[in-house]
Amino acid sequence: MHEFLARHQAELVEQLIGWVRLRSVAGLPEREPDLLRSAHWLAGELRAVGFPVVDIWKVPGAPAVYAEWCAAPGAPTVLVYSHHDVRAAKDE
């Protein structure tokens, strides 16, 4: 894994920069299209690395991205929980 990351670091950073540039601010109705774009970006990346099940769940607040890869019976379960949205900053 370390070798792969070292070889592809620049490419991976560029991908993340593109994702972070999406203005995926939750709680602002005018940003809902950006939230959906962010969810679709993440879903596309998960599909690209091989996840056989990838769904976008439209839930209140921000769409959730769900993916599972259950190809190895008896393998450990790993849960990754993260946000692809951010909250609007207040002046104070």
C-alpha positions as CSV (number, residue, x, y, z in Angstrom):
1,M,0.0,0.0,0.0
2,H,2.8,2.4,0.9
3,E,4.4,1.8,-2.5
4,F,1.2,2.4,-4.4
5,L,0.6,5.7,-2.5
6,A,4.1,6.9,-3.1
7,R,3.8,6.1,-6.9
8,H,0.4,7.8,-7.2
9,Q,0.6,10.6,-4.7
10,A,0.4,13.4,-7.2
11,E,-2.5,11.9,-9.0
12,L,-4.4,11.2,-5.8
13,V,-3.8,14.7,-4.5
14,E,-5.2,16.1,-7.8
15,Q,-8.3,14.0,-7.5
16,L,-8.9,15.1,-3.9
17,I,-8.3,18.8,-4.9
18,G,-11.0,18.4,-7.6
19,W,-13.4,16.9,-5.0
20,V,-12.7,19.6,-2.4
21,R,-13.4,22.3,-4.9
22,L,-17.0,21.3,-5.0
23,R,-18.9,23.7,-2.8
24,S,-20.7,21.0,-0.9
25,V,-22.0,23.1,2.0
26,A,-24.9,21.4,3.8
27,G,-27.8,23.4,5.1
28,L,-27.8,26.0,2.3
29,P,-30.6,25.2,-0.3
30,E,-28.6,26.9,-3.1
31,R,-25.8,24.4,-2.5
32,E,-28.0,21.3,-2.9
33,P,-26.7,20.6,-6.5
34,D,-23.1,20.8,-5.3
35,L,-23.9,18.3,-2.5
36,L,-25.4,15.9,-5.1
37,R,-22.3,16.4,-7.3
38,S,-20.1,15.6,-4.3
39,A,-22.0,12.4,-3.6
40,H,-21.8,11.4,-7.3
41,W,-18.1,12.0,-7.3
42,L,-17.5,9.8,-4.3
43,A,-19.8,7.1,-5.7
44,G,-17.9,7.2,-9.0
45,E,-14.6,6.8,-7.3
46,L,-15.9,3.9,-5.2
47,R,-17.1,2.1,-8.4
48,A,-13.8,2.8,-10.1
49,V,-11.8,1.0,-7.4
50,G,-14.1,-2.0,-7.7
51,F,-17.0,-1.7,-5.1
52,P,-19.8,-3.9,-6.6
53,V,-22.5,-2.1,-4.6
54,V,-22.6,1.7,-4.5
55,D,-25.8,3.7,-3.8
56,I,-26.6,7.3,-3.2
57,W,-29.3,7.7,-0.6
58,K,-31.3,10.9,-0.8
59,V,-31.8,11.8,2.9
60,P,-32.6,15.1,4.6
61,G,-29.6,17.3,4.9
62,A,-27.2,15.8,2.4
63,P,-27.2,12.7,0.2
64,A,-25.4,9.8,1.8
65,V,-23.1,7.4,-0.2
66,Y,-23.3,3.8,0.7
67,A,-20.9,1.1,-0.6
68,E,-20.2,-2.5,0.3
69,W,-17.8,-5.1,-0.9
70,C,-18.7,-8.5,0.6
71,A,-16.7,-10.8,-1.6
72,A,-14.8,-12.6,1.0
73,P,-17.0,-14.6,3.5
74,G,-15.5,-14.5,6.9
75,A,-13.3,-11.5,6.3
76,P,-13.4,-8.7,8.9
77,T,-15.9,-5.9,8.5
78,V,-14.6,-2.4,8.1
79,L,-16.8,0.6,8.5
80,V,-15.6,4.0,7.1
81,Y,-17.7,6.9,8.1
82,S,-16.9,10.3,6.8
83,H,-18.5,13.5,5.5
84,H,-18.5,14.7,1.9
85,D,-20.3,17.9,3.0
86,V,-19.3,20.8,5.2
87,R,-21.1,23.2,7.3
88,A,-21.4,26.9,6.6
89,A,-19.2,29.1,8.7
90,K,-20.7,31.8,10.8
91,D,-19.1,35.3,11.1
92,E,-18.6,34.9,14.9
